[in-house]
């Protein structure tokens, strides 16, 4: 048996076994080819957040493996090397780093790391007691890894003392203004739920972050200020493509992604260093073990360009850049008490919700979308909310019984003995105060009996312990005046006729009729399209405090008459004549040519269609009506046979 061993690039080994045998002059050649493990690009999330609930307990099976090729397998371990393989049913433990090993192995050449954190979401408010209607209450979600919460807790001298430099897409970027080794920076950032070292995904993102550094004066861009910034970029010696020679390969982002985009400075990465008085040499060539295996930018005024650097040195320790990505989608809802269902609040998708309190039940809900699961957090604003109950109109509307000597307004005497108990109902922790229509304070318990003209009192019901929480209402005291018709304006002998009634004391409670006490009634004193005739104007009020009435006449001229002796419309005359004042009306009839035919007495039957005892033909005839007040009305009518 002959064995051949073929070495090919990228550390892949093909072993070919050639077996030769000869049986009965027939030769069979069997070749078996076995491929060794190939490398692959695969990545993980540097930070994974979760929230256990009664519905779900997060386990190893929930950790994400990204871009795993078809047919590849993976196992999670509890250590970077060696350790114990974890079952997929193993519950996640907050603050623990889990290590992914794939088969074929990851191109980065090491187990990939994911640190997990369990969040503890809660809703709090800046004010929880002694809340009145009209106050602003800010509800804040904490423990949910929101951009707003992280910024508040770690900038402006708080927490980690970070400086916010930019926001792009769903991520916010911060800088810790302290030089440190790369590994220390990575460990520091890994201890922060939702944060990771800055990994560049696009030129737009890179430009946005760098412009933010310049805007906050952390990066000069032109002057060597000795400040550089660490990237989440590293050269891995166990990577499948590792090359520490002049080629300098094996660079990966810390989540396992290879460099599909790079922005190295000229001749970088080069793994070079300089000793005083010597030329540049490779670290390995010089026998030094602190190779330049870590990515940074803005080194030696190179701006946005990248440079490779050792983990730690006096001139290379850099500022870490934190990339914080909110791990949950947020949406606020408010309870619609009419439908008893929660409705989405448009635009309210941040961790804070400011509410101006209103009367009634105010319940809210924050929904968090975390790793495909919706979690709901309820919150109710509990207010001190005094109430005021209405007083029956029967107690606040009375008929006039007197007149104020000063204002000459009509007054009534109100029984206020039950007002206060009605206003507050069963409430015991409230104080009641009153003001009259002029704003003058009245006694805390209204006088009883209380003599008043029509006015509106203001009542204030306040919480005794927290007087700033109060509610106001109005008590309309209505004195129905005695009804007295002042004038009636009649527009008649026209189309249409109308009547307008004016009272000495107008009141919203007044009701008007022109057909006597039987009505129908209306709340306006104006009547239109009134036929000619006699009417009884009748005015009363809705509280039956009194009435006034008058008989009126509305004059009108019939449009036609039919003098055929059948007893219907046999005579033509003015209608609606008041015998007491309209007896002297002068009515004259003419034919169409102006010929005088007849003068009528308004109190007689009228014209029978005869002239000199002869019937006149059916046609139009004209009339003139002269009223005692000097008005003259002219028109025409038809004689029909």
Buried (B, 14 or more C-beta within 10 A) or exposed (E): EEEEEEEEEEEBEEEEEEEEEEEEEEEEEEEEEEEEEEBBBBBBBBBBBBBBEEEBEBBBEBBEBEEBEEEBEBBBBBEEEEEEEBEEEBEBEBEEEBBBBBEBBBBBBBBBBBBBBBBEBEBEBEEEEEBBBEBEBEBBBBBBBBBBBBBBEBBEEEEBEBBBBBBBEEBBBBBBEBBBBBEBBBEBBBEBBBBBBBBBBEEEBBEBBBBBBBEBEBBBBEEEBEBBBBBBBBBBEEBBBBEBEEEBBBBBBBBBBBBEEEBBBEEBBBBBBEEEEEEEBBBEEEEEEEBBBBBBBBBEBBBBBBBBBBBBEEEBBBBBBBBBBBBBEBBBBBBEEEEEEBEEBEEBEBBBBEBEBEEEEBBBBBBBEBBEBEBEBEBEBEBBBBBBEEBEEEBBBBBBEEBEEEEEBBBBEBEBEEBBEBBBEEBEEBBBBBBBBEEEEBEEEBEEEBEBBBBEBBBBBBBEEBEEBBBEBEBEBBBBBBBEBEEBEBEBBEEEBBBBBEBEBEBEBBBBBBEEEEEEBEEEBEBEEBEBBEBBBBBBBBBEBBBBBBEBBBBBBBEEBBBEEEEEEBBBBBBBBBEEEBEEBBBBBBBEEEEEBBEBBBEEEBBBBEBEEEEBEEEEBBBBBBBEEEEEBEEBBBBEE
